[in-house]
Amino acid sequence: MRIFLPMDSAAKSLGAEEVAAALRAAAPEAEIVRTGTRGMIWLEPLVEIEMDGVRHGFGPATPDDVAAILDGTSTKALGPVEDLDWMRRQSRLTFARVGVIDPLSLTDYQAHGGLAGLRRALGMSGQAIVDEVKTSGLRGRGGAGFPTGIKWQTVHDADAPRKYIVCNADEGDSGTFADRMLMEGDPFTLIEGMAIAGIGVGATQGYVYLRSEYPDAIAVMTRAVEIARAAGLLGADVLGSGKAFDMEIRKGAGAYVCGEETSLLNSLEGKRGVVRAKPPLPALEGFLGRPTVVNNVISLATVPVIFEKGAQHYAEFGLGRSRGTVTLQIAGNVARGGMFETAFGITLGEVVNDLGGGTRSGRPVKAVQVGGPLGAYMPVTKFDTPLGYEEFDAAGGLIGHAGLTVFDDTTDMLGMARFAMEFCAVESCGKCTPCRIGAVRGVETIDRIAEGDPAALPLLADLCETMQDGSLCALGGFTPFPVMSAVTQFPDDFARQKEAAE
Amino acid sequence: MQPAASTFSDDDLHALVNAHARREGPLLPMLHDIQDRFGHIPETAHEPICNALNISRAELHGVISFYHDFRKAPAGRHVLKVCRAESCQSVGANAVADAVLARLGLEWHGTTANGAVTIEPVYCLGLCACAPAAMMDDRVIGRVDAAKLDRILAEAGA
């Protein structure tokens, strides 16, 4: 008997290890394969048992459920996992293998299409590789949405003795966990994507800058790089091609701002993680002053499937200038939270109400923060906005890394606006004044609003404008998004305070 | 689990520094290794690091003090991190954090009198679909409530 059980940290945090121990004790003869998570976090720990080649799910499982799961009488039986509505409705390209394979089995990886993309890329010229990425329409999945192929072209065209591929795995935004899920569930995809990038632009060394808050992801990625190197997938002669590419996992040190690409590069160099002014672009003067591709985990992990299935296949998914799939992370106060990969174009309301099933508390939804701590709070009246970079921009928001945090009607939006400023003050790198001073003044000004000072509200709007226009990076520049969206969309939460004071 | 901070030799320290000195961007891996070994970045480590990397003490201090992870003094035997970020707040993280701090009688970054547990805020553990989240040393905990944390703190001797 083959049993599958995630070792993803979300599953672990909900008791997967205890379930694993109970399974081993009750069925010592069974083969237990540890996988990533399918992304249905509300069903974790999700036990899957292979019956006639089909994997049947049972969840959320506890150690007490194990006996019934094994003898076929469990009330937590879900049927074939692939047939579940949540799975059938997805277009899983980047996450095709996550939750399916043993993350650290290169054999499993190749049996599910792994390395086909790299093998194809090894037969192409650097320019042809860059062109393929351009044709796919892939845009940076870290938040900014910059066309990946254009970035690669700049690095490809730069003349330098050494170039780098740096993967930004400093996924610090609340409401986002797709990078973690991918790295814990299918690390070889990221390695393969980075190798293709390196061979495409002529870079021989890669670094994954991975946040220290993800100890499980660090362990899986570190082991995967060792396995890949031993198998000849990394090193001086990638898969016998004569081309060199190697990589290393580097651990962050708890600074949120290091998710910004220039402070990440400073941190990687061993400096304070302060932001650098642009230009020069990292593509020309990046890590150690050399041309560097800095891409997010999901961007790089999507590269293998683009090369495996062809750029055109990937570009056929999507909406307008947002091509391919978006990896939605549905989080916060939501009944069914998890990761859902789908073509761009699905509406916000469909995601929250239909997929997410509304709030976990059962109360009405008040707001959804899209795109992490620097994203706008979207009210229910904007639920018809389709998920697309331009579409969200037009609605006064941003997709960012596509994390959605749901809040119910008990939420105090003034409190959330204050938290955004407080967070910015704690995490500001201190380089530019609007962010360093502005965030502190922002907290004070919101406190004045709470005390009923009528002069404070216009001051806050003015401060936000200064931060937005004058900050060097997105931390100071985008903190006004959650703050001002809370003010404009939920004026009652700011006015009520005034009345109370009066 | 935080290692004992008391016993280390100069040889251990120099070996750790030298192990990384030739890497590209050696300082963060070096500091992480030193902290893993000694529980903090001891003052005595500053000079060997500065000499190996040809940086000033001011530069090194700047780096150590910039990052939340690096400690000037050892933490408790266990470190409990409680997430304060938005997704966790949406399902009551603030109340959970308040209850735990009150139970321990500590402020953030405080350590229990018996040295068992240090409590710290963290901004996102990537467990946003099973929030509120916390982490005891490297062990992740989802959907925490005060009772669950009480149990975990008791196990840790707090």
Interface residues (C-beta under 8 A of the other chain):
Chain A: S9 A10 K12 S13 L14 I41 W42 E44 E171 G172 D173 S174 G175 T176 F177 D179 R180 M181 Q205 S212 E213 Y214 P215 D216 A217 R250 K251 G252 A253 G254 A255 Y256 S267 L268 E269 G270 K271 R272 G273 V274 F287 L288 Q329 I330 A331 G332 N333 V334 G337 G338 M339 R360 S361 Q369 P373 G403 T405 V406 F407 D408 T411 M416 F419 F423 V426 E427 C429
Chain B: E24 G25 P26 L27 L28 P29 L31 H32 L53 G62 V63 F66 Y67 H68 D69 F70 K81 A85 E86 S87 C88 Q89 S90 V91 V122 Y123 C124 L125 G126 L127 C128 A129 C130 A131 A133 M135 D138 R139 V140 I141 G142 R143
